[in-house]
């Protein structure tokens, strides 16, 4: 599995990005009329979750996953936090549908994504 060693600056930078993506997702939730922006909201949550997972792995392992294989990122975070791994897995499971599919994300999935991203960012910030 390709990984990258982390510095304190890497951790701080990734945490700032995780928080930015989550804050943007929360703003989209407030501004959205019905279901018109749910795909964007979920995509922001996915990016927040990925950045937060990097921070968690950096803090606990000194490295984070760098490959395109999301299963490897889930396995790496699972070695230190099973709950966070579950949240990341759910978010990554929505990534293709939210970002690349013509089928919109449901409101229920958007709520799940927002909860998962919020939990991941909270763990990353603790």
JOURNOR-V815063 format. One record per pair of residues at least 24 apart in sequence whose ideal C-beta (glycine too) atoms are under 8 Angstrom apart, sorted by the first residue. I is the first residue (numbers start at 1). J is the second residue. D is the distance in whole Angstrom. If there is no record, write none. Layout:
I/J/D
I/J/D
//
This chain:
1/65/6
1/67/7
1/69/8
1/72/4
1/75/7
1/76/7
2/65/7
2/66/5
2/67/4
2/72/8
3/63/4
3/64/6
3/65/6
3/66/6
3/76/7
4/63/6
4/64/6
4/66/5
5/62/6
5/63/5
6/54/8
6/57/8
6/58/3
6/62/6
6/63/6
6/64/6
10/58/6
11/55/6
11/58/5
11/59/6
14/51/5
14/52/8
14/54/5
14/55/5
14/58/7
14/64/8
14/124/8
15/51/7
15/52/7
15/55/5
15/124/6
15/125/6
17/47/8
17/51/5
18/48/5
18/49/8
18/51/4
18/52/4
18/55/6
18/120/7
18/121/5
18/124/6
19/48/8
19/121/6
19/125/7
20/48/8
21/45/7
21/47/4
21/48/4
21/51/6
21/117/8
22/48/4
22/117/5
22/118/7
22/121/5
25/113/8
25/114/6
25/117/6
26/114/7
29/110/8
29/114/7
35/104/6
35/106/8
35/107/6
38/98/8
38/104/6
38/105/5
38/106/7
38/107/6
38/109/8
38/110/4
39/98/5
39/99/7
39/104/6
39/105/5
40/98/8
41/105/8
41/110/5
41/113/7
41/114/7
42/94/5
42/98/4
42/105/5
42/109/7
42/110/6
42/113/5
43/95/7
43/98/5
43/99/5
44/117/8
45/91/6
45/110/8
45/113/4
45/114/6
45/116/7
45/117/4
46/91/5
46/92/7
46/94/7
46/95/5
46/98/7
46/99/8
46/113/7
46/117/8
48/117/4
48/120/7
48/121/6
49/87/7
49/88/5
49/91/4
49/92/8
49/116/6
49/117/5
49/120/5
49/121/8
50/88/7
50/91/8
50/92/8
51/124/8
52/84/8
52/117/7
52/120/4
52/121/5
52/123/7
52/124/4
53/77/5
53/84/7
53/88/5
53/120/6
53/124/8
55/124/4
55/125/8
56/80/7
56/81/6
56/84/6
56/120/7
56/123/6
56/124/5
59/124/8
70/95/8
81/123/7
83/119/7
83/123/8
84/119/7
84/120/6
84/123/5
87/116/4
87/117/8
87/119/5
87/120/5
88/116/8
88/120/7
90/116/5
91/116/5
91/117/6
91/120/8
//
